């Protein structure tokens, strides 16, 4: 990733202790929000450095886009979009599913960079939950605002016996999965790749059940602004190139074990 002296997009030049007179050239820095606890997509490694599939996708964009430098800002999910709206970050790369509701408020890259599934997780041996209908009346762990929670909230709008969503204010997917194991909630809904990664790390006594509830395409998110439109136009051709030359497939296989790239 380029680390030269940089300027915030739309803000003043940052000198980092040096004057711009001594700088060979100045790049615009794009601050990219992402979580640090969502393996294998975005997480802090043993050296506390952000890594994962989403991180390396953005790093590859950085290599191919001249005049800009991309830096990551570890951001909790519940404040991610507020940070985008207030220009504390200029983009989000955090497995954000494209939904009509989100596309009303934000710009998405037209090129999706990952195809994700949505599944149900329960404590091992629990047999009464296989479908979303089976979640009615049950306690289900949730993170406010994520696409999995939105799916359940939309389901509840027409459900005779609504799902009891247990919102975690400061929890992580790993902590909610521990709640499933300990019986504090009956189930959790999320991405199977992330779930399997967490299970490998923590050896939790939970399992994925039933069929995929929905398939989503993930995109990079920008603010609905002039700067956001500019970034979208710059990044979309690069994502398309990365898809066509096999880079996305290679990164997906590295981090997830499969090639989960939208057509």
Secondary structure, 3 states (H helix, E strand, C coil): CCCCCEEECCCCECCCCCCHHHCCCCEEEEEEEECCEECCCEEECCCCCEECHHHHHHHHHHHHCCCEEEEEEECCHHHHHHHHHCCCCCEEEEEEECCHHHHHHEEECCCCCEEEEEEEEEECCCCCCCCCHHHCCCEEEECCCCHHHHHHHHHHCCCCCCCEEEECCCCCHHHHHHHHHHCCCCEEEECHHHHHHHHHHHCCCEEEEEEEEEEEEEEEEEECCHHHHHHHHHHHHHHHHHHHCCHHHHHHHHHHCCCCCCC
